Amino acid sequence: MVKGLKAFIVMAVLAWTVIPIRAWAQDSLADSVLPKDHLLENLPWLSDDGKIESKGLFDFEDVRGLNQRDLVLIYRQSVPVSDLDKPHSQTLAVCFYDPTQKKYIKNFTDDGGPILWVKVYTDPEKRHVFLLSQRDDLKGNQVIRGYAYLAGTLKQVLEVASPQLYASVTASQVLCSAKEAPKDSASAEHTFSWDETQSQFVDKMVVASAGTWSGSSIRVATPVPTAVPAAAIAAAASTPSAPAVVSAPKKQGKGWWDEPLDAQASLTKLKTELVPARIQANKIVQLGQEATAFFNEVHKTGIAKKDFASMRATYYAAVAQAILDKGDKKGAAFYVKTAMSFQADNPDALAVQAKLK
């Protein structure tokens, strides 16, 4: 009887201990990576047998294939309880642990409508780890996007869209159909396999290009290289400029910025060239990847925390302005709020905010 009572007490103490620790972990992670006034949402994971299962509010996955515990989570802007079931945007985020700062740093985000499922898996040759997700785009379509850790950053390697979209993920292929979940490649409308030479998923059934529709209702978009569009380069070349100043030659860096890195000059380029071009072309995911890579490089320079926050705020204010130029006040308001979460008195953010009143 005494032994049984002791066992019961030990189990009760352990239960009391584990629950607060789990809650504390959630709060700690939320404080380090969540924007203000945002909520974590359950992660809907796609299992190997095609079922959608919840793993809770966050999970640790080796997204980069480096045997690291990368943090994967989904969050949304806070709203009244009565509005929780209304259509809303969600952000899928991946965070890498920074041993210097001893905390997780948000490295990748993908914004859009509600996420239906997320999956992380490794290709048969164990060369790459892929992050896949399917979501509604709030415009009548469902979209599947795929990402892989290439050249030090998560890059988009797959995009498929259709008003109705079903998918099955095998060890070597992503099978898609607009009618029903494909059982195998024979019943799929599109079969995507990883092409190492192109560093992306390729549809073996059709020859598809960005922005075109294939024979079915499924749109297959080829990921666009993260380079400044030729049109933007031509436009810049035709713009009158001040007399050239002789300076040390620069070379193209591993991103869209020049080396050696001039943070302020590159921020201006990001704000005035890349942001308007990407938003106008509805390539906000690509823009987010380019901005994240840039800010990662800036962070390595040892920039002061206050100055870094100011640069982030300026970037998000530029995104808000570009979205407002397209007539989307709600989207602009979201990014203004994000900008001001980094720097409340950022002049660019305040200017856009004034236009929203």
C-alpha positions in Angstrom: 0.0 0.0 0.0 2.8 2.4 0.9 4.7 1.5 -2.2 1.6 2.2 -4.3 1.1 5.6 -2.7 4.7 6.5 -3.3 4.5 5.6 -6.9 1.3 7.7 -7.3 3.0 10.7 -5.7 6.0 10.4 -8.0 3.8 10.2 -11.1 1.8 13.2 -9.9 4.9 15.3 -9.3 6.3 14.3 -12.8 3.0 15.2 -14.5 3.0 18.6 -12.7 6.6 19.2 -13.7 6.4 18.3 -17.4 3.3 20.4 -18.2 4.8 23.7 -17.0 8.1 23.0 -18.7 6.2 22.4 -22.0 4.2 25.6 -21.6 7.4 27.5 -20.7 9.1 26.2 -23.8 6.2 27.4 -26.0 6.3 30.9 -24.4 10.1 31.1 -24.8 10.0 30.1 -28.4 7.0 32.4 -29.1 8.9 35.4 -27.5 12.0 34.8 -29.7 10.4 34.3 -33.1 6.7 35.5 -33.1 5.8 39.1 -34.2 3.8 41.0 -31.6 0.0 40.3 -31.5 0.4 36.9 -33.2 -0.7 33.4 -32.2 0.9 30.0 -32.8 -1.4 27.5 -34.5 -1.4 23.7 -34.7 0.9 22.1 -37.2 -1.0 19.8 -39.6 1.6 17.2 -40.6 1.1 14.9 -43.6 2.0 11.4 -42.6 3.6 8.8 -44.9 0.2 7.1 -45.3 -1.5 10.3 -46.5 -3.2 11.2 -43.2 -3.1 14.7 -41.6 -2.0 14.6 -38.0 -1.4 17.4 -35.5 2.0 17.6 -33.7 1.0 20.5 -31.5 2.0 24.2 -31.8 5.6 23.6 -33.0 8.0 20.9 -33.9 11.7 20.3 -34.4 12.8 18.9 -37.8 16.1 18.5 -39.5 15.1 20.8 -42.4 18.6 21.5 -43.6 19.9 17.9 -43.5 22.6 19.0 -41.0 21.5 16.9 -38.1 20.2 20.1 -36.4 16.9 20.6 -34.5 15.4 23.3 -36.8 12.2 24.8 -35.4 9.0 24.7 -37.6 5.9 26.5 -36.7 2.8 28.3 -38.0 1.4 31.6 -36.7 -1.4 34.0 -37.5 -2.3 37.5 -36.4 -4.3 37.7 -33.2 -8.1 38.3 -33.7 -11.1 38.3 -31.4 -12.4 34.8 -30.5 -15.5 35.4 -32.6 -13.3 35.8 -35.7 -11.1 32.8 -35.3 -13.0 30.7 -37.9 -13.1 33.4 -40.5 -10.7 33.2 -43.6 -7.3 34.4 -42.5 -3.6 34.4 -43.4 -1.0 32.1 -41.9 2.7 32.2 -41.9 4.8 29.1 -42.1 8.2 29.8 -40.5 11.4 27.9 -40.1 13.9 29.0 -37.4 17.6 28.0 -37.1 19.3 27.9 -33.7 22.0 30.6 -33.3 24.6 29.3 -30.7 26.1 32.8 -30.4 22.8 34.4 -29.3 21.6 31.1 -27.7 18.2 31.3 -29.3 16.2 30.5 -32.4 16.4 33.0 -35.3 13.6 33.1 -37.9 15.3 32.2 -41.2 12.4 31.5 -43.6 8.7 32.5 -43.9 6.0 31.7 -46.4 2.8 33.8 -46.1 -0.6 33.0 -47.5 -4.0 31.5 -46.7 -4.7 28.7 -44.2 -2.3 25.8 -44.4 -3.8 22.4 -45.0 -0.7 20.3 -44.4 3.1 20.4 -44.0 5.6 17.6 -44.7 9.4 17.3 -44.3 11.1 14.3 -45.9 14.4 13.2 -47.4 15.0 12.1 -51.0 16.0 8.4 -51.5 19.6 9.3 -52.2 19.6 11.3 -48.9 21.1 14.3 -50.7 18.4 16.8 -49.8 15.6 17.4 -47.3 12.4 18.9 -48.7 9.8 21.0 -46.9 6.4 20.8 -48.6 3.1 22.5 -47.7 -0.3 22.9 -49.2 -2.5 25.9 -48.4 -5.5 27.9 -49.7 -4.5 31.2 -51.3 -7.8 33.0 -50.3 -8.4 33.6 -54.0 -10.1 30.3 -54.9 -7.0 28.2 -55.4 -5.0 25.6 -53.5 -1.2 25.8 -53.7 1.5 23.3 -53.0 5.0 24.7 -52.6 8.3 22.9 -52.0 11.6 24.2 -50.6 15.1 22.8 -50.2 18.1 24.0 -48.4 20.5 24.9 -51.2 23.6 27.2 -51.1 23.0 28.1 -47.5 19.3 29.1 -47.7 15.9 27.6 -48.2 14.9 28.0 -51.8 11.6 27.3 -53.6 11.9 24.3 -55.8 8.2 23.5 -56.6 4.9 25.3 -57.0 1.6 23.7 -58.1 -1.8 25.4 -58.0 -5.4 24.5 -58.9 -8.9 25.4 -57.7 -9.0 21.9 -56.3 -5.7 20.0 -55.6 -4.9 16.6 -54.3 -1.4 15.2 -53.6 0.4 12.1 -52.6 4.0 12.3 -51.6 6.3 9.2 -52.1 9.9 8.8 -51.3 10.9 10.0 -54.8 7.9 11.8 -56.3 5.2 14.3 -55.6 2.0 13.2 -57.3 -0.8 15.7 -58.0 -4.3 15.6 -59.4 -7.2 18.0 -59.6 -9.8 15.2 -59.2 -8.8 12.9 -56.4 -5.7 11.8 -54.5 -3.5 9.8 -56.9 -2.6 6.3 -55.8 0.4 6.1 -58.0 2.1 7.9 -61.0 -0.3 6.2 -63.4 -3.4 7.8 -61.8 -1.7 11.2 -61.3 -2.2 14.1 -63.6 1.3 15.4 -62.8 4.3 13.5 -61.5 7.1 15.7 -60.1 10.6 14.2 -59.6 13.7 15.9 -58.2 16.1 16.9 -60.9 19.6 17.4 -59.5 20.9 19.2 -62.6 18.2 21.9 -62.4 17.9 21.9 -58.5 14.1 21.7 -58.7 11.2 19.4 -59.1 10.4 18.7 -62.7 7.1 17.4 -64.2 8.0 14.6 -66.5 4.5 14.6 -68.1 4.5 18.1 -69.5 6.9 20.9 -70.5 5.7 23.7 -68.2 7.0 27.2 -67.8 6.3 29.9 -65.2 2.9 31.5 -65.5 1.4 29.0 -68.0 -1.4 26.4 -67.6 -0.8 22.8 -68.6 -3.4 20.5 -70.1 -5.3 20.0 -66.9 -6.6 22.6 -64.4 -3.3 22.4 -62.5 -0.9 25.3 -63.0 2.8 24.3 -62.8 5.1 27.2 -62.0 8.9 26.8 -62.5 10.7 28.5 -59.7 12.3 31.7 -60.8 16.1 32.2 -60.2 16.9 34.7 -57.4 18.4 37.3 -59.8 17.3 40.8 -60.6 14.9 40.6 -63.6 16.4 41.8 -66.9 13.6 44.4 -67.2 14.6 45.9 -63.9 18.2 46.1 -65.0 17.2 47.7 -68.3 15.1 50.2 -66.4 17.9 51.1 -64.1 20.2 51.6 -67.1 17.9 54.0 -68.8 17.5 56.2 -65.7 19.7 59.3 -65.7 22.4 59.1 -63.0 25.1 61.3 -61.5 28.6 61.3 -63.0 30.4 58.1 -62.3 32.8 58.1 -59.4 35.9 55.9 -59.7 35.9 53.3 -56.9 37.1 49.9 -56.1 35.5 47.3 -58.4 32.7 45.2 -56.9 31.8 41.7 -57.8 28.4 39.9 -57.6 28.0 38.2 -54.3 26.3 35.0 -53.5 23.0 37.0 -53.4 21.6 39.9 -55.3 23.8 42.4 -53.5 27.4 43.3 -54.4 30.5 42.3 -52.6 32.0 43.7 -50.5 28.6 44.2 -48.8 27.4 47.8 -48.5 24.5 47.4 -46.2 22.8 50.8 -46.7 23.3 50.8 -50.5 21.9 47.3 -50.7 18.9 48.2 -48.5 18.1 51.1 -50.8 18.2 48.6 -53.8 16.0 46.2 -51.9 13.6 49.0 -51.0 13.4 50.7 -54.4 14.0 47.9 -56.9 13.4 44.4 -55.6 10.4 45.1 -53.4 8.2 46.9 -56.0 9.2 44.4 -58.8 8.5 41.3 -56.7 5.2 42.6 -55.3 4.0 43.7 -58.7 4.7 40.2 -60.0 3.0 38.6 -57.0 6.3 36.9 -56.0 6.2 37.8 -52.3 7.7 34.3 -51.4 10.7 34.9 -53.5 11.0 38.4 -52.1 11.0 37.0 -48.6 13.8 34.6 -49.4 15.9 37.3 -51.0 15.3 39.7 -48.0 16.1 36.9 -45.5 19.4 36.0 -47.2 20.4 39.7 -47.2 19.6 40.3 -43.6 21.5 37.2 -42.6 24.5 38.6 -44.3 24.0 42.0 -42.6 23.7 40.3 -39.3 27.1 38.7 -39.7 28.8 42.1 -40.0 28.1 42.7 -36.3 25.6 45.6 -36.9 24.2 47.2 -33.8 20.8 45.7 -32.7 19.1 49.1 -33.0 20.4 49.7 -36.5 19.5 46.2 -37.6 15.9 46.7 -36.4 15.7 50.0 -38.3 16.7 48.3 -41.5 14.1 45.5 -41.0 11.4 48.1 -40.3 12.4 50.0 -43.5 12.1 46.9 -45.5 8.7 45.9 -44.2 7.5 49.5 -44.7 8.6 49.3 -48.4 6.6 46.0 -48.7 3.6 47.8 -47.2 3.9 50.7 -49.6 4.2 48.3 -52.6 1.1 46.4 -51.5 -0.8 49.6 -50.9 0.1 50.7 -54.5 -1.8 47.6 -55.6 -4.8 48.7 -53.7 -4.6 46.2 -50.9 -5.1 48.3 -47.7 -5.5 45.3 -45.4 -2.3 43.7 -46.6 -0.5 47.0 -46.3 -1.7 47.5 -42.8 -0.4 44.0 -41.8 3.1 44.9 -43.0 3.0 48.4 -41.5 2.3 46.7 -38.2 5.2 44.3 -38.7 7.5 47.2 -39.6 6.6 49.1 -36.4 7.1 46.0 -34.3 10.8 46.4 -35.2 10.9 50.2 -34.9 7.8 52.0 -33.7 9.0 55.4 -35.0 10.3 54.3 -38.4 9.6 57.3 -40.7 8.8 55.1 -43.7 6.3 53.0 -41.8 4.7 56.1 -40.3 4.3 57.6 -43.8 2.5 54.5 -45.0 0.4 54.4 -41.9 -0.8 57.9 -42.5 -2.0 56.9 -46.0 -4.1 54.2 -44.5 -6.2 56.5 -42.3 
